[in-house]
Amino acid sequence: MPAPTTSPAATPVSRLRQGARLCRETLQVLRYLGLRTLVWAGIRQLQRLLGREGIPCAHADDFDPGLITVAILTKDRLDLIRPCVESLLATWPPAYRLQLLLGDTGSRDPRVWRYYRELQESHGVIHVVKLSRYFYSRNYNRLIRRHARGQYLVLLNNDTIMLPGWLEPLIEALADKSIGVAGAKLLFPDGTIQHGGMVFNRDRDGVHLHRGQPGDHPPADIPALVPAVTFACVALRHDVFRRFLLSEEFREECMDSDFCLRLRQAGFRVLYQPRSQLYHLECATRNPDKGGADRERFRVRWGETLEELLSRDTQVQPFPPAAPRPTYTIIRDDGVGDLLAGVSAFAQLRRAHPEARLVLATYARNIRMMAGFGIFDEFVPIPDGCKYAPLPLPRAQREYNFLDFEMDFHARRGLLPWAVPTPDNQLNRHAFYCRELGLKDGFEPVPLPAYPEERRRVEELLARHNLSPELPLVILTLLASNPGRSWWEPYFPALIRFLEEQGLIPVVTGVKDSPYFRGRRLVNLVNQTATITEYIELVKMGRYVICTDTSAYHIAALAGIPFLAIFTGGIHPAARLSLYDKYEVAAPPESLPCYPCWDEGCRDLALRHRREPCRLAITPQMVIAKFRRLAARFPLEGAAASGGGSGGAYPPALLPDFPPLCCCPLPPLKKFYRLQVIRW
């Protein structure tokens, strides 16, 4: 493995300072966030010190590059494991480093254990791991998660015998990130074909292609994309295996087919590579009659997928396919606002390369929104919560990875996982994308597309609350997903009361509710939009938008709706809004010494949860004054000339009847602080 980086020698003074800092942070976490968070933070700190910090999905950089881990499950049968290991060592290419894991599932033959000892004494790369009784999926999952270190994995049956040149074609195929797993051509001892890829028959059972044909059967010598391959010999990237793992619902059979279909469901491809050849003594170590329950479970789980495969003219596709167009791939995991801020740059990239294939890898929830712009030809979903997960990316002429351009998550220090902002976080997103994509920094607004189905559902939602798009709705998104970007909740009632006095109807949306969302005409639609595109259509219903969440003001800007953006200290408004026009900004005073912190947040939890200088500095009076100015610049059309308010009040007849305001008291401010801490 690569040598770990070394840090300067710690002095007694630096150790004392570090100890004091950790003690101070420990007391703050315990006081403001509770014992549970303290335990969680302590575990992460210990993992960080040991170099074992866990993440939801393994990253390719977590493993040793150039090292290939071969995993074999075995039990007794020295007559099988000896020729298997000897052929592996004899045919191993010197270009690759080897880690061989032998997972023993309960051997009782002393000759086998004697052979294991000989192997480990003569080869330092061979490790024997004692496992529980045979359970294929569970044994492999535990063996690999606990012991495998290689960038690539090769899974082998103990009844296989490798032929010269078997490994290189499998590993070379994995250079294409769209290939999830590569399987070999397997031969019977008499030289006829046992496996040339797998398809499914009308009984929904897996069938090996070219079975019984001569070893040099011409159709079997063509690489192909197939529905599945047998795991008697497969190669795959370690991070791909860690993302999917083998399903432990299958005990004897079908775990390989299930794994392959899950890969295909996520967008990966399954490759049959005939240049890799092995002998396979099929079912030499297990009873083939024990898999009936697994086969039935597989048919039930994948019934619709199998029907779709059977409806095709052929389940096998050539590989490599026809020469694709030049491909540009953009990887960006962030939310709605960040992508909408880049739409103008993405459209410019489309115009610069009209014949190219543009691919966007982003969270699945963003795909419908971005597809409406008609810029990208293909989308690759990133799993929620697994931004570093391996993705089935096509081979690209250029690949732009924007996962961590604004925050450095590897430079964090201290007990809690604080991230450090990068200089690029201070740039306007459009300017950053243009620079990285090699485009001219010219901004041309791209209007939001229409989402008819979502608009219909939003109109039905409004109708259930006696509202219509013709009414003077003001969309409020005051609680952001990042607590540091949310406005101070006890300030909400004053703003809501002012809007109602102007004859406007506050409509609250977003994903976080608050006891301070209260008003006679206020309509609370928090968590009532099922998708991002429904949320977009709801925001487009507003005559004005008041928001702290970045997605809302980017939606309003592209839809041409006047908006008031409340910046609570993390970001300077000029870095996000300089290219828009119909807006006003409420932000902390420039004299605040820690403003802006560029989303780093207050490291001092006492400061964050008691004084909150950024959020407390933006008072209701300031926000109301900014809204008056916004309404004066962009008055409502059709508003009555009388009735007060900067934009004119709507006649009472146009407003729906609302139930009287509930008289239950608001929670005291001290209790509110505790709620904030728990939510954070």
C-alpha positions as CSV (number, residue, x, y, z in Angstrom):
1,M,0.0,0.0,0.0
2,P,1.2,3.6,-0.5
3,A,3.1,4.9,2.4
4,P,1.1,7.1,4.7
5,T,1.9,10.8,4.6
6,T,3.8,12.0,7.7
7,S,3.1,15.1,9.6
8,P,5.6,17.3,11.5
9,A,6.7,16.0,14.9
10,A,4.3,17.1,17.6
11,T,5.9,19.2,20.4
12,P,4.7,19.1,24.0
13,V,3.1,22.5,23.5
14,S,1.2,21.5,20.4
15,R,0.0,18.3,22.2
16,L,-1.3,20.4,25.1
17,R,-3.1,22.8,22.7
18,Q,-4.6,19.9,20.8
19,G,-5.7,18.3,24.1
20,A,-7.2,21.5,25.3
21,R,-9.1,22.1,22.0
22,L,-10.5,18.5,22.1
23,C,-11.6,19.0,25.7
24,R,-13.3,22.3,24.9
25,E,-15.1,20.8,21.9
26,T,-16.1,17.7,24.0
27,L,-17.7,19.9,26.6
28,Q,-19.5,22.0,23.9
29,V,-20.8,18.9,22.1
30,L,-22.0,17.4,25.3
31,R,-23.7,20.7,26.5
32,Y,-25.4,21.7,23.2
33,L,-25.8,18.5,21.2
34,G,-26.1,15.8,23.9
35,L,-24.4,12.5,24.8
36,R,-25.5,10.6,21.7
37,T,-23.8,13.1,19.3
38,L,-20.7,13.1,21.5
39,V,-20.4,9.3,21.3
40,W,-20.9,9.5,17.5
41,A,-18.3,12.2,17.2
42,G,-15.8,10.2,19.3
43,I,-16.2,7.2,17.1
44,R,-15.6,9.2,14.0
45,Q,-12.5,10.8,15.6
46,L,-11.1,7.4,16.6
47,Q,-11.8,6.1,13.0
48,R,-10.0,9.1,11.6
49,L,-7.0,8.5,13.8
50,L,-6.9,4.8,12.8
51,G,-7.3,5.7,9.1
52,R,-10.6,3.7,9.0
53,E,-13.1,6.5,8.7
54,G,-16.3,5.0,7.2
55,I,-18.4,6.5,4.4
56,P,-21.8,5.3,3.1
57,C,-20.3,4.1,-0.2
58,A,-16.7,3.0,-0.7
59,H,-14.6,5.3,-2.9
60,A,-12.1,4.0,-5.5
61,D,-9.3,5.8,-3.6
62,D,-10.0,3.8,-0.5
63,F,-8.2,0.8,-2.0
64,D,-4.7,-0.1,-3.0
65,P,-4.2,0.8,-6.7
66,G,-2.6,-1.9,-8.8
67,L,-3.4,-4.6,-6.3
68,I,-5.9,-7.3,-7.2
69,T,-7.6,-9.3,-4.5
70,V,-8.6,-12.8,-5.5
71,A,-11.2,-14.4,-3.1
72,I,-11.9,-18.1,-3.1
73,L,-14.3,-20.0,-0.8
74,T,-13.3,-23.5,0.0
75,K,-13.8,-26.5,2.3
76,D,-11.7,-29.7,2.4
77,R,-11.3,-31.1,-1.1
78,L,-7.5,-30.7,-1.3
79,D,-7.8,-32.3,-4.8
80,L,-9.6,-29.1,-5.9
81,I,-8.0,-26.3,-4.0
82,R,-4.4,-27.3,-4.8
83,P,-4.6,-27.3,-8.6
84,C,-6.7,-24.1,-8.4
85,V,-4.1,-22.2,-6.4
86,E,-1.2,-23.6,-8.3
87,S,-2.7,-22.7,-11.7
88,L,-3.5,-19.2,-10.3
89,L,0.1,-18.6,-9.2
90,A,1.6,-20.1,-12.3
91,T,-0.5,-17.9,-14.6
92,W,-0.4,-14.7,-12.6
93,P,1.0,-11.8,-14.7
94,P,3.9,-9.8,-13.2
95,A,2.3,-6.5,-14.0
96,Y,-0.2,-6.9,-11.2
97,R,0.2,-7.4,-7.5
98,L,-1.7,-10.2,-5.8
99,Q,-3.6,-10.6,-2.6
100,L,-5.1,-14.1,-2.3
101,L,-7.8,-14.7,0.3
102,L,-8.8,-18.3,1.0
103,G,-12.0,-18.3,2.9
104,D,-12.3,-21.7,4.6
105,T,-15.9,-22.6,5.6
106,G,-15.1,-25.5,8.0
107,S,-12.4,-27.8,6.6
108,R,-11.7,-30.9,8.8
109,D,-9.1,-32.6,6.7
110,P,-5.7,-32.1,8.3
111,R,-4.0,-32.3,4.9
112,V,-5.9,-29.2,3.9
113,W,-4.6,-27.2,6.9
114,R,-1.1,-28.5,6.4
115,Y,-1.4,-27.2,2.8
116,Y,-2.6,-23.8,4.0
117,R,0.4,-23.5,6.3
118,E,2.8,-24.3,3.5
119,L,1.1,-21.7,1.2
120,Q,1.3,-18.9,3.8
121,E,5.0,-19.7,4.6
122,S,6.0,-19.7,1.0
123,H,3.8,-16.9,-0.3
124,G,3.4,-13.7,1.8
125,V,0.4,-12.6,-0.3
126,I,-1.8,-15.6,0.7
127,H,-4.1,-15.3,3.7
128,V,-6.3,-18.0,5.0
129,V,-9.5,-16.7,6.8
130,K,-11.7,-19.0,8.9
131,L,-15.3,-18.4,8.2
132,S,-18.5,-19.9,9.6
133,R,-20.4,-22.7,7.8
134,Y,-20.9,-22.3,4.1
135,F,-23.1,-19.4,3.1
136,Y,-21.9,-18.1,-0.3
137,S,-23.2,-14.5,-0.1
138,R,-22.5,-13.9,3.5
139,N,-19.1,-15.5,3.4
140,Y,-18.0,-13.4,0.4
141,N,-19.4,-10.2,1.8
142,R,-17.6,-10.6,5.2
143,L,-14.4,-11.9,3.6
144,I,-14.1,-8.9,1.2
145,R,-15.3,-6.2,3.6
146,R,-12.9,-7.2,6.4
147,H,-9.8,-8.4,4.5
148,A,-9.7,-7.3,0.8
149,R,-7.5,-4.3,0.0
150,G,-7.2,-4.4,-3.8
151,Q,-8.6,-1.9,-6.2
152,Y,-9.9,-4.9,-8.2
153,L,-11.6,-8.1,-7.1
154,V,-11.6,-11.5,-8.7
155,L,-14.1,-14.1,-7.3
156,L,-13.2,-17.7,-8.1
157,N,-14.7,-21.1,-7.4
158,N,-12.3,-23.6,-5.9
159,D,-13.1,-26.0,-8.7
160,T,-11.5,-23.8,-11.4
161,I,-8.2,-24.1,-13.2
162,M,-6.7,-21.0,-14.8
163,L,-5.3,-21.0,-18.3
164,P,-2.4,-18.6,-19.4
165,G,-3.6,-15.1,-20.2
166,W,-6.9,-15.4,-18.3
167,L,-6.6,-12.3,-16.1
168,E,-5.5,-9.4,-18.3
169,P,-8.7,-9.3,-20.5
170,L,-10.9,-9.1,-17.4
171,I,-9.0,-6.3,-15.8
172,E,-8.6,-4.3,-19.0
173,A,-12.3,-4.4,-19.6
174,L,-12.9,-2.7,-16.2
175,A,-11.2,0.4,-17.5
176,D,-14.6,1.2,-18.9
177,K,-16.5,2.5,-15.9
178,S,-19.8,1.5,-17.4
179,I,-18.8,-2.2,-17.1
180,G,-19.9,-3.4,-13.7
181,V,-18.6,-7.0,-13.9
182,A,-16.7,-9.0,-16.4
183,G,-17.1,-12.8,-16.7
184,A,-14.9,-15.4,-18.4
185,K,-15.4,-18.2,-20.8
186,L,-15.6,-21.4,-18.8
187,L,-14.7,-24.8,-20.2
188,F,-15.5,-28.4,-19.2
189,P,-12.5,-30.7,-18.7
190,D,-13.0,-32.1,-22.1
191,G,-12.6,-28.6,-23.7
192,T,-16.3,-28.0,-24.5
193,I,-17.9,-24.7,-23.4
194,Q,-19.7,-24.7,-20.0
195,H,-20.4,-20.9,-19.8
196,G,-20.4,-18.2,-22.4
197,G,-22.6,-15.7,-20.7
198,M,-26.1,-16.1,-19.3
199,V,-29.5,-15.4,-20.7
200,F,-33.0,-16.3,-19.3
201,N,-35.5,-18.8,-20.8
202,R,-39.3,-18.8,-20.7
203,D,-39.2,-20.5,-17.3
204,R,-37.3,-17.5,-16.0
205,D,-34.2,-19.7,-15.3
206,G,-30.7,-18.7,-16.2
207,V,-29.2,-20.6,-19.2
208,H,-25.5,-20.7,-20.1
209,L,-24.9,-19.6,-23.7
210,H,-23.0,-21.9,-26.0
211,R,-23.1,-24.8,-23.5
212,G,-21.7,-28.0,-24.9
213,Q,-20.2,-26.3,-28.0
214,P,-16.6,-26.8,-29.0
215,G,-14.2,-24.5,-27.2
216,D,-13.4,-22.6,-30.4
217,H,-17.0,-22.2,-31.4
218,P,-16.9,-18.9,-33.3
219,P,-20.0,-17.1,-31.8
220,A,-18.6,-17.9,-28.3
221,D,-15.4,-16.0,-29.2
222,I,-17.1,-12.6,-29.5
223,P,-17.2,-10.3,-26.5
224,A,-20.8,-9.4,-25.7
225,L,-23.0,-7.6,-23.2
226,V,-25.3,-10.1,-21.5
227,P,-27.9,-10.1,-18.8
228,A,-25.7,-12.0,-16.3
229,V,-22.6,-14.1,-15.9
230,T,-21.8,-16.8,-13.4
231,F,-19.6,-15.9,-10.5
232,A,-17.4,-19.0,-10.9
233,C,-14.9,-16.5,-12.3
234,V,-15.6,-12.8,-12.5
235,A,-13.7,-9.5,-12.1
236,L,-15.1,-6.2,-10.8
237,R,-13.9,-3.0,-9.2
238,H,-13.8,-3.2,-5.4
239,D,-15.9,0.0,-5.0
240,V,-18.6,-1.5,-7.2
241,F,-18.8,-4.7,-5.1
242,R,-19.0,-2.6,-1.9
243,R,-21.8,-0.6,-3.3
244,F,-24.0,-3.5,-4.2
245,L,-22.7,-6.6,-2.2
246,L,-24.2,-10.0,-2.7
247,S,-27.7,-10.5,-1.5
248,E,-27.8,-12.7,1.6
249,E,-31.4,-13.7,0.8
250,F,-30.0,-16.3,-1.6
251,R,-28.2,-19.2,0.0
252,E,-27.3,-21.7,-2.7
253,E,-28.1,-20.2,-6.2
254,C,-29.0,-17.1,-8.1
255,M,-26.9,-14.6,-6.0
256,D,-24.8,-14.0,-9.1
257,S,-27.8,-13.4,-11.4
258,D,-29.4,-11.2,-8.8
259,F,-26.1,-9.1,-8.4
260,C,-25.9,-8.7,-12.2
261,L,-29.5,-7.6,-12.6
262,R,-29.1,-5.0,-9.8
263,L,-26.0,-3.7,-11.6
264,R,-28.0,-3.4,-14.8
265,Q,-30.8,-1.7,-12.9
266,A,-28.3,1.0,-11.7
267,G,-27.1,1.5,-15.3
268,F,-24.0,-0.7,-15.3
269,R,-23.3,-3.3,-18.0
270,V,-22.4,-6.9,-17.7
271,L,-19.6,-8.2,-20.0
272,Y,-18.8,-11.7,-21.2
273,Q,-15.1,-11.7,-22.1
274,P,-14.1,-14.9,-24.1
275,R,-10.4,-14.0,-24.2
276,S,-10.3,-15.0,-20.5
277,Q,-10.6,-18.8,-20.3
278,L,-10.6,-21.3,-17.4
279,Y,-11.6,-24.9,-16.8
280,H,-14.5,-25.3,-14.4
281,L,-15.6,-28.5,-12.7
282,E,-19.2,-27.4,-12.4
283,C,-20.9,-28.3,-9.1
284,A,-17.9,-30.2,-7.9
285,T,-18.3,-28.8,-4.3
286,R,-22.1,-28.4,-3.9
287,N,-25.4,-30.2,-4.6
288,P,-27.2,-28.6,-7.6
289,D,-30.6,-29.8,-6.3
290,K,-30.6,-27.6,-3.2
291,G,-31.3,-24.3,-5.0
292,G,-35.0,-24.7,-5.7
293,A,-36.1,-22.1,-3.1
294,D,-33.5,-19.6,-4.3
295,R,-34.7,-20.0,-7.9
296,E,-38.3,-19.4,-7.0
297,R,-37.3,-16.3,-4.9
298,F,-35.4,-15.0,-7.9
299,R,-38.3,-15.4,-10.3
300,V,-40.6,-13.5,-7.9
301,R,-38.2,-10.6,-7.3
302,W,-37.2,-10.1,-10.9
303,G,-40.4,-11.2,-12.7
304,E,-41.0,-7.9,-14.5
305,T,-37.4,-7.5,-15.5
306,L,-37.2,-11.0,-16.9
307,E,-40.4,-10.4,-18.9
308,E,-38.9,-7.3,-20.4
309,L,-35.7,-9.2,-21.3
310,L,-37.7,-12.0,-22.9
311,S,-39.7,-9.5,-25.0
312,R,-36.6,-8.4,-26.8
313,D,-35.4,-9.8,-30.1
314,T,-32.1,-10.7,-28.4
315,Q,-30.8,-10.5,-24.9
316,V,-27.2,-10.3,-26.1
317,Q,-25.6,-7.1,-27.5
318,P,-22.3,-6.7,-29.2
319,F,-19.3,-5.2,-27.4
320,P,-17.9,-2.8,-28.0
321,P,-20.9,-1.1,-29.5
322,A,-20.7,1.2,-32.5
323,A,-18.3,4.1,-32.2
324,P,-20.1,6.6,-30.0
325,R,-20.1,10.4,-30.5
326,P,-17.6,12.5,-28.5
327,T,-18.8,12.4,-24.9
328,Y,-18.6,15.1,-22.2
329,T,-19.5,14.0,-18.7
330,I,-20.3,16.3,-15.9
331,I,-20.5,14.9,-12.3
332,R,-22.3,17.2,-9.9
333,D,-24.1,15.9,-6.8
334,D,-25.5,19.1,-5.3
335,G,-29.0,20.3,-5.1
336,V,-31.5,22.3,-7.2
337,G,-30.0,25.8,-6.9
338,D,-26.4,24.8,-7.8
339,L,-27.6,23.0,-11.0
340,L,-29.9,25.8,-12.0
341,A,-27.1,28.3,-11.5
342,G,-25.1,26.3,-14.1
343,V,-27.9,25.9,-16.7
344,S,-26.6,28.9,-18.8
345,A,-23.1,27.4,-18.9
346,F,-24.4,23.9,-19.7
347,A,-26.5,25.4,-22.6
348,Q,-23.4,27.2,-23.8
349,L,-21.5,23.8,-23.8
350,R,-24.3,22.3,-25.8
351,R,-24.1,25.0,-28.4
352,A,-20.3,24.7,-28.5
353,H,-20.5,20.9,-29.2
354,P,-23.8,20.3,-31.0
355,E,-22.8,16.8,-32.2
356,A,-21.4,15.6,-28.8
357,R,-23.1,13.5,-26.3
358,L,-23.5,15.3,-23.0
359,V,-24.0,13.2,-19.9
360,L,-24.9,14.5,-16.4
361,A,-24.4,12.5,-13.3
362,T,-26.4,13.8,-10.4
363,Y,-28.9,12.8,-7.8
364,A,-31.9,10.9,-9.1
365,R,-34.2,13.6,-7.7
366,N,-32.6,16.2,-10.0
367,I,-32.9,14.3,-13.3
368,R,-36.5,15.2,-14.2
369,M,-35.8,18.9,-13.6
370,M,-32.7,18.9,-15.7
371,A,-34.2,16.8,-18.5
372,G,-36.8,19.5,-19.0
373,F,-34.1,21.9,-20.4
374,G,-33.2,19.5,-23.2
375,I,-29.5,20.1,-22.8
376,F,-28.2,16.6,-21.8
377,D,-28.5,13.5,-23.8
378,E,-28.1,11.1,-20.9
379,F,-28.3,11.0,-17.1
380,V,-26.6,8.8,-14.6
381,P,-28.2,8.8,-11.1
382,I,-26.0,9.2,-8.0
383,P,-27.4,7.2,-5.0
384,D,-28.7,9.4,-2.3
385,G,-26.2,9.8,0.5
386,C,-23.4,8.2,-1.5
387,K,-21.9,11.0,-3.5
388,Y,-18.6,9.0,-4.0
389,A,-20.4,5.8,-5.1
390,P,-19.0,4.2,-8.3
391,L,-21.1,5.2,-11.3
392,P,-21.7,3.6,-14.7
393,L,-20.1,6.5,-16.6
394,P,-19.5,6.1,-20.3
395,R,-16.1,6.5,-21.8
396,A,-15.8,10.3,-22.2
397,Q,-13.6,12.6,-24.2
398,R,-13.7,14.9,-21.2
399,E,-14.9,14.2,-17.7
400,Y,-15.6,17.1,-15.3
401,N,-15.9,16.0,-11.6
402,F,-17.4,18.8,-9.5
403,L,-18.2,16.8,-6.4
404,D,-16.1,18.7,-3.9
405,F,-15.1,21.9,-5.6
406,E,-16.7,24.2,-3.0
407,M,-15.8,22.4,0.3
408,D,-12.7,20.3,1.2
409,F,-14.0,17.4,3.3
410,H,-10.5,16.0,3.7
411,A,-9.0,19.0,5.5
412,R,-11.4,18.9,8.4
413,R,-10.0,19.0,11.9
414,G,-11.4,18.6,15.4
415,L,-14.1,16.4,16.9
416,L,-17.0,17.3,14.6
417,P,-16.7,16.8,10.8
418,W,-16.3,20.4,9.8
419,A,-15.4,21.0,6.2
420,V,-13.1,23.8,4.9
421,P,-14.3,26.1,2.1
422,T,-12.2,26.2,-1.0
423,P,-11.5,29.5,-2.9
424,D,-13.9,28.3,-5.7
425,N,-16.8,28.6,-3.2
426,Q,-16.5,32.4,-3.5
427,L,-17.1,32.3,-7.2
428,N,-20.4,32.7,-8.9
429,R,-21.5,29.2,-10.0
430,H,-21.9,30.3,-13.6
431,A,-18.4,31.8,-13.7
432,F,-16.9,28.6,-12.2
433,Y,-18.6,26.3,-14.6
434,C,-17.6,28.4,-17.6
435,R,-14.0,28.4,-16.4
436,E,-13.9,24.7,-15.8
437,L,-15.7,23.8,-19.1
438,G,-13.5,26.1,-21.1
439,L,-16.3,28.5,-22.1
440,K,-16.6,32.2,-22.4
441,D,-18.0,33.8,-19.3
442,G,-21.1,35.2,-20.9
443,F,-24.4,34.8,-19.1
444,E,-27.6,34.3,-21.0
445,P,-30.7,33.4,-18.9
446,V,-32.3,30.1,-19.7
447,P,-36.0,30.2,-18.9
448,L,-37.4,27.4,-16.7
449,P,-39.2,24.7,-18.7
450,A,-42.8,23.9,-18.1
451,Y,-43.7,20.7,-16.2
452,P,-47.4,20.2,-17.1
453,E,-48.2,17.1,-15.0
454,E,-46.5,18.7,-12.0
455,R,-48.4,22.0,-12.5
456,R,-51.7,20.1,-12.6
457,R,-50.9,18.4,-9.3
458,V,-49.9,21.7,-7.7
459,E,-53.1,23.4,-8.8
460,E,-55.0,20.5,-7.2
461,L,-53.0,21.0,-4.1
462,L,-53.8,24.7,-4.0
463,A,-57.5,24.0,-4.7
464,R,-57.7,21.7,-1.6
465,H,-56.7,24.8,0.4
466,N,-59.2,27.1,-1.4
467,L,-56.4,28.8,-3.4
468,S,-55.8,29.5,-7.0
469,P,-52.8,30.8,-9.0
470,E,-54.7,34.1,-9.6
471,L,-54.4,35.1,-5.9
472,P,-51.5,37.2,-4.6
473,L,-49.4,34.3,-3.2
474,V,-46.1,35.0,-1.6
475,I,-43.9,31.8,-1.5
476,L,-41.9,31.5,1.7
477,T,-38.9,29.2,2.0
478,L,-37.4,30.4,5.3
479,L,-35.9,27.1,6.6
480,A,-33.0,25.7,4.5
481,S,-31.7,22.2,4.7
482,N,-28.5,23.7,6.1
483,P,-29.4,25.2,9.5
484,G,-26.8,27.9,9.1
485,R,-28.6,29.2,6.1
486,S,-32.0,29.4,7.8
487,W,-33.5,32.6,9.1
488,W,-34.1,33.0,12.9
489,E,-37.4,31.3,13.5
490,P,-38.8,33.6,16.2
491,Y,-38.7,36.4,13.6
492,F,-41.2,34.6,11.3
493,P,-44.4,35.8,12.8
494,A,-43.6,39.5,12.3
495,L,-43.0,39.0,8.6
496,I,-46.0,36.8,8.1
497,R,-48.2,39.4,9.9
498,F,-46.9,42.2,7.7
499,L,-47.6,40.2,4.5
500,E,-51.2,39.5,5.6
501,E,-51.7,43.2,6.4
502,Q,-50.8,44.0,2.8
503,G,-53.5,41.7,1.5
504,L,-51.0,39.0,0.5
505,I,-51.3,35.2,1.2
506,P,-48.1,33.7,2.6
507,V,-47.6,30.1,1.3
508,V,-44.9,28.2,3.2
509,T,-43.1,25.4,1.4
510,G,-39.9,23.5,1.8
511,V,-38.9,20.4,3.8
512,K,-38.8,21.8,7.4
513,D,-41.7,22.9,9.5
514,S,-41.7,25.3,12.4
515,P,-44.1,26.2,15.2
516,Y,-43.5,29.8,14.1
517,F,-45.3,29.3,10.8
518,R,-48.5,30.9,12.0
519,G,-50.9,33.4,10.5
520,R,-54.6,33.9,9.7
521,R,-54.1,33.6,6.0
522,L,-50.9,31.5,6.0
523,V,-51.1,28.2,4.1
524,N,-48.5,25.6,5.2
525,L,-47.5,23.3,2.4
526,V,-44.3,22.0,4.0
527,N,-43.5,18.6,2.6
528,Q,-46.6,18.5,0.4
529,T,-44.7,18.6,-2.9
530,A,-43.6,15.1,-3.7
531,T,-40.9,16.0,-6.3
532,I,-38.5,18.8,-7.1
533,T,-40.4,19.6,-10.2
534,E,-43.6,20.0,-8.2
535,Y,-41.7,22.3,-5.9
536,I,-40.6,24.3,-8.9
537,E,-44.2,24.7,-10.1
538,L,-45.3,25.7,-6.7
539,V,-42.7,28.4,-6.5
540,K,-43.7,29.6,-10.0
541,M,-47.2,30.2,-8.6
542,G,-46.0,33.0,-6.4
543,R,-46.2,36.7,-7.2
544,Y,-43.2,37.2,-4.9
545,V,-40.7,34.8,-3.3
546,I,-39.0,35.3,0.1
547,C,-36.4,32.6,0.8
548,T,-33.2,31.6,2.5
549,D,-32.9,28.4,0.5
550,T,-30.7,28.8,-2.6
551,S,-33.0,26.6,-4.8
552,A,-36.0,28.9,-4.3
553,Y,-34.2,32.1,-5.4
554,H,-32.6,30.4,-8.5
555,I,-36.1,29.1,-9.5
556,A,-37.6,32.6,-9.0
557,A,-34.8,34.2,-11.0
558,L,-35.1,31.9,-14.0
559,A,-38.9,32.2,-13.8
560,G,-38.8,36.0,-13.8
561,I,-40.4,36.3,-10.3
562,P,-39.3,39.1,-8.0
563,F,-37.6,37.6,-4.9
564,L,-36.1,38.6,-1.6
565,A,-33.1,36.5,-0.7
566,I,-32.2,36.3,3.0
567,F,-28.5,35.6,3.4
568,T,-27.7,34.6,6.9
569,G,-23.9,34.9,6.8
570,G,-22.5,31.9,5.1
571,I,-22.3,33.3,1.6
572,H,-21.9,36.8,0.3
573,P,-24.8,37.7,-2.0
574,A,-22.6,39.0,-4.8
575,A,-21.2,35.5,-5.2
576,R,-24.6,34.1,-6.1
577,L,-26.9,36.8,-7.3
578,S,-24.8,39.2,-9.4
579,L,-26.2,37.9,-12.7
580,Y,-29.9,38.4,-11.8
581,D,-31.9,41.6,-11.6
582,K,-35.4,41.2,-10.0
583,Y,-34.3,40.8,-6.4
584,E,-33.5,42.5,-3.1
585,V,-31.1,41.1,-0.5
586,A,-31.2,41.1,3.3
587,A,-27.8,40.2,4.7
588,P,-25.7,40.7,7.9
589,P,-23.8,44.0,8.1
590,E,-20.3,44.0,6.6
591,S,-18.9,45.1,9.9
592,L,-19.6,41.6,11.4
593,P,-16.1,40.2,11.8
594,C,-16.9,36.6,10.8
595,Y,-19.0,37.5,7.8
596,P,-19.0,35.9,5.3
597,C,-17.7,32.5,6.4
598,W,-18.4,30.8,3.1
599,D,-20.5,28.0,4.7
600,E,-17.9,27.0,7.1
601,G,-20.2,27.9,10.0
602,C,-19.4,28.8,13.6
603,R,-16.9,26.4,15.0
604,D,-17.9,27.6,18.5
605,L,-21.1,25.8,19.3
606,A,-21.9,28.3,22.1
607,L,-21.7,31.1,19.5
608,R,-23.7,29.0,17.0
609,H,-26.6,28.1,19.3
610,R,-26.8,31.0,21.7
611,R,-25.8,34.2,20.0
612,E,-26.2,33.4,16.4
613,P,-24.7,36.7,15.2
614,C,-25.5,36.2,11.5
615,R,-29.1,35.2,11.8
616,L,-29.9,37.6,14.7
617,A,-28.5,40.5,12.8
618,I,-31.1,40.2,10.1
619,T,-34.1,41.6,11.9
620,P,-37.8,41.5,10.8
621,Q,-37.7,45.2,10.3
622,M,-34.8,44.8,7.9
623,V,-36.6,42.1,5.9
624,I,-39.8,44.0,5.8
625,A,-38.0,47.2,4.6
626,K,-36.3,45.1,1.8
627,F,-39.7,43.6,0.8
628,R,-41.3,47.1,0.6
629,R,-38.5,48.1,-1.7
630,L,-38.9,45.0,-3.8
631,A,-42.7,45.5,-4.1
632,A,-42.2,49.2,-5.1
633,R,-39.8,48.2,-7.9
634,F,-42.0,45.3,-9.1
635,P,-45.6,46.1,-8.1
636,L,-48.3,43.5,-8.6
637,E,-50.4,43.7,-11.7
638,G,-54.1,44.0,-11.1
639,A,-53.7,45.2,-7.6
640,A,-56.2,47.7,-6.2
641,A,-54.8,51.2,-6.0
642,S,-56.1,51.6,-2.4
643,G,-55.7,49.5,0.7
644,G,-52.2,50.3,1.8
645,G,-49.1,48.3,1.2
646,S,-46.3,49.0,-1.2
647,G,-47.8,46.8,-3.9
648,G,-51.4,47.6,-3.3
649,A,-53.8,45.3,-1.4
650,Y,-56.2,42.9,-3.1
651,P,-59.9,43.5,-2.5
652,P,-61.2,41.2,0.3
653,A,-63.7,39.6,-2.0
654,L,-60.8,38.0,-4.0
655,L,-59.3,36.4,-0.9
656,P,-60.5,33.0,0.4
657,D,-62.0,32.5,3.9
658,F,-59.5,31.2,6.4
659,P,-60.2,29.6,9.8
660,P,-59.5,31.7,12.8
661,L,-56.0,31.7,14.2
662,C,-55.3,28.9,16.7
663,C,-54.8,30.3,20.2
664,C,-52.2,27.8,21.4
665,P,-49.1,29.6,22.7
666,L,-45.8,29.6,20.9
667,P,-43.0,27.7,22.6
668,P,-40.7,29.8,24.8
669,L,-37.5,31.0,23.3
670,K,-35.3,28.9,25.7
671,K,-37.2,25.7,24.5
672,F,-36.8,26.9,20.9
673,Y,-33.0,26.9,21.3
674,R,-33.1,23.3,22.4
675,L,-35.3,22.4,19.4
676,Q,-32.7,24.0,17.2
677,V,-29.9,22.0,18.7
678,I,-31.8,18.7,18.4
679,R,-32.7,19.5,14.8
680,W,-29.1,20.4,13.9
